[in-house]
Amino acid sequence: MNMKNLSVRRLVRCAVIAAVYVVVCLVLAPFSYGAVQVRVAEALCLLPVFGAEYIVGVTLGCFLANLLGSTVVVDVVFGTLATLLACLVTYKLRDIRVKGLAIPASLPPVAFNMIIVGAFEITFFFSDGAPTAMLAVFNAVTVGIGELISCTILGVALVKLIESNAGLNKIFTEE
């Protein structure tokens, strides 16, 4: 395979993942937006385990999903930033497994979203009263629970499915 086909294949994978992220968020909108959420599309944050192009695809998908589905620009900026940082660190942890599972790679999305979206964004931009440390911790925990479900349960299962299925593995990893 020549380099042109390689870059086209990666670009297509990037675009498809961005589109899937957006569609899943919009179809599951009641679960995807708000202070308490389980954004199922966040499971895709583990795809950088299979290649750096997924960092761009997932981040672009998050940006577009927030742009189309969120009511505030703040979420477009900070939610997308959290996803970008999470995907970058997930990529760095791509080869680490716990009992054969990509659990370490699932933790950056949880941590970055807890801090950036929960403790910062929701606390400072969407609270009725003055921000407090207790409120920041509460918001971080609620966001963290949703991210644990999306990333550590669904995302790790997605990675395991792709790794254990030869056909899917070829689609997601073929150079």
N, C-alpha and C positions, 0 to 999 in steps of 0.2 A: 504494500500500500504506500502511495506517495504522500508527501507532506501536505499537499493540498487537500486530499481526501481526509487525512487525519484532522486537520483544523476544521474542516466542514463538519465532520462527525462530532467533534467536541462542541462546536457552535450549536449544532442541532440539539444535542443533549442538554446544553445550557438553556436554550429557548424552551424546550419541552418541559423541563423541570420548573422553570419560571411560570409557564402557563398552568401546569398542574397545581403549583402552590396557590396561584390566584384562584383557580376554579374551586379547589377544595375549600379555601377560605370563604369565598362568596356563597357556595352551596351550603356550607355549614355556618353561615354568618352568625346565628344566635350563639354559637359556641366559640366563634373566632374573634369576636370583638368585645371589649368591655374590661372592667377591672378584674372580674373573675371569669376566666376563660380557659378552655382546653382547645387550643388551636391545633387541630389534627395535622394541618400542613407543616407544623414545626417538626414533625418526624423526619421531614426531608432535610433538616439541618444536619443529619448524620451522613448524608450522601458524600460530603467531602472526603469521607473515608475511602471512596473509590476514585477520587481525582480532584484536582484543583479547580477544574471547570465548574464543578458543582457549587463552589463558593459564590461564583458570579450568578449562576442560575437561581440558587435559593435566595440570595440577597435581592436580586432583581424581582423575583416573585414576591418577596415580602414587601418591597417598596411599592410595587403595583397594587398588591392586595390592600395595603394600608391607604394608598392614594384613592382607590376605588371604594373601599368598604368602611374606612374610618371617617369620622366626622371632623377630625381635627388634624391640622398640619403637624402638630407636635408629635403625634404618634408616627407619622410618616418619617420624621427625622430620627427620633430616638428608638423607635421599634426597629427600623432598618439598621441603625447603627449597632444595636444589640445583636441582631442576626448576623451582620457582617463580622463582628468581632468573634461571635460564637463559632461561626463557620471556619474562620481562620485558625482558631485554637483547636477545633475539632479535627481539621486537616493535620495539624501537628501531632495529634494523638492517634492518628489513623491506624497505627500498627500495634497499639497496646490493647490487650484483651484480658478480661477476667473470666476464667473458665470458658474461654472461647467466645466470649461476648464483648461487643464494643462499648461496654459500660463507661469506661473513662471518656470516650469520645462523646458520650451523651451528656456529660456534665457541664461543659462550657455553655451550651444554650440555656440550661437551667440557671447557672450562676449569672451570666450576663443579663438575662431577662429579669431575674430577681432584682438585681442592683439597678440597672438602667431603667427598665419599664416599671417595676414594682416600687422599689424604694425611692427612686427619683421622679420619674415622669408622673405616675399616678398620684404620688404624695404631693408634689409641688404644683401640678397643673390641674388636677381633677378633684382635689379635696375641698369640701365645703368650708372647713375651718382652717385655722393656722396649722401648718405642718408640724408634726411632733415626731420624736424618735419612735414612739410606740406605733404610730400610724405607718411610718415608713417600714417598720418590721412587719406589721400586719400585711401591708400591701406586697412586700417582698415574699412573704410566706404564701399568700394566695396565688401570686403569679408563679412561684416556684412549684407549687402543687400541680398546677396545670401543665407546666413545662416537664415535670417529672413524668406525668402521664403521657404527654406527647412525645418526648424525646427518649427518656430512659425506658419506657415500656414499649411504645409503638415504634420509635426510631430504632432501638436496638433490635426489635423483632424484624423490622424491615431489612436491616443490614444482614441479620442472620439468614433471612429468606433469600436475599440476593446472593450471599456467599455460598449457600448450600444448594442453589439451583443453577446448574451449568448454563442453561439458556439465559436466565436473568443476569448471571455473572458476566456473560459475554456481552450483553447489551450495555451494561453499566460500566464495564471496565475495558472493553476492547480498545486497543490503541489503534 
